[in-house]
């Protein structure tokens, strides 16, 4: 028995020693140009009651309980949140320099306790306002191992939040609108595809040309064009995918081999907006599944189905894409 206790103690001490070697500090800063006057952008960020309209976190739990102080647009004004999946905490205005900057303190109470600094900076541009959103903080000692993962996650959250803030202030500028729809069982279908491997910019170029090529081959297309991702990582910089069109049994023979998608159990999300927001959409979908403890099924492809012709829609905000992630 004493030997077993000794082994446990050694393992714990080794774990604590490892944590002591890790850097717990982080600094995340993201910027976005919004096509709106500086005064309007500043006032919106200062107005804490506007935050639920563009928060990248509250989209995962709109029913989160939120309480505002009476002076929520002034120094020492604050709001607190309490949700089942987004945790609990408090955001407070510390310093306000009208039209220039806002300094805040964010306190996380659940799932772990942490207090960090948040900085906003605003600068007028020819096209509107350049907004910078920054968080400076330190992970709790026992959670230091998460620091390297938290930084890119906060970056994606801030990118999504700033894009949504832009749409809230100016509906005509490119912005994403996200809706989590729920579980759906997809049926099997046959398809032709062009394989893809590369980064996001290359994928954007390949998507249109590949769909055009497949649609001009004489295929009996029986469904909407789509992209199928394999081992999709929303934080990755490169992708392995197939750009495809579903085909019927009467499709003539060609150089394209007919493949079969076997269907299965999926979780569905709708993204309305420019296709450039798709990486943020996939990140949001992964985050939603993680927060709601939805277990992913990694052995099947994730699907991105385009509800319109990517070559003909001129208003990119009107483009709708359905995202399907395999779940158990």
Secondary structure, DSSP 8 states (H G I E B T S, - for coil): -HHHHHHHHHHHHHHHHHHHTS--EEEEEEEEEESS-HHHHHHHHH-GGGGGGT-TTGGG-TT-EEEE-TTTTSTT-EEEEE-SSS-EEEEEEEEEETTTEEEEEEEEEESS-EEEEEEEEEEE-SSSEEEEEEEEEE--GGGGGGHHHHHHHHHHHHHHHHHHHHHHH-TTS---EEEEEEEEEE--EEEEEEEEEEEHHHHHHHHHHHHHHHHTTT--B-S--EEEESS--TT-SEEEEEEEEEB-TT----SS--EEE--EEEEEEEEES-GGGHHHHHHHHHHHHHHTT--B-TTS-EEEEESS-TTT---GGG-EEEEEEEB-
